[in-house]
Amino acid sequence: MPVSNRTRYDIYADVISALQFYGEAGISQIARRANLPIDRAKGIIQFMLSRGLMVMYENPKKRPTIIYKSTSRGYQYLEMYKQLSRMVVEITEDEMEFGEDFKI
């Protein structure tokens, strides 16, 4: 089975999906669910925080103490990503059906 490389947009969607699954989570849970090493997850999460796709808060009574949660903007991103993915699959299927001469 060929290995496909994920784009950064795929990874952002995987992170938001992890937060959708857990509701809120620490970095280890996010990294594990999104299939990322912790150090890479930290950088991606910082970027996503700066873009308003997720929020971070501290809960000293709970472990892990730093908790991440998706924002409504993060969920909007995920929905748009899913719609675009479906469209790309449909276009690819059309190309296969009509051959290489099919241009959009």
MOVENQUI-V443768 format. One record per backbone hydrogen bond with DSSP energy under -1.0 kcal/mol. CO is the residue of the C=O (numbers start at 1). NH is the residue of the N-H. Records with the same first field share a line. If there is no record, write none. Layout:
# MOVENQUI-V443768
CO=NH / NH
This chain:
# MOVENQUI-V443768
7=11
8=12
9=13
10=14
11=15
12=16
13=17
14=18
15=19
16=20
17=21
18=22
19=23
22=24
25=68
26=30
27=31
28=32
29=33
30=34
31=36
37=41
38=42
39=43
40=44
41=45
42=46
43=47
44=48
45=49
46=50
47=51
48=53
49=52
53=71
55=69
57=67
59=62
65=59
67=57
68=25
69=55
71=75
72=76
73=77
74=78
75=79
76=80
77=81
78=82
79=83
80=84
81=85
82=86
83=87
84=88
85=89
86=90
87=91
88=92
89=93
90=94
91=95
92=96
93=97
94=98
95=99
99=102
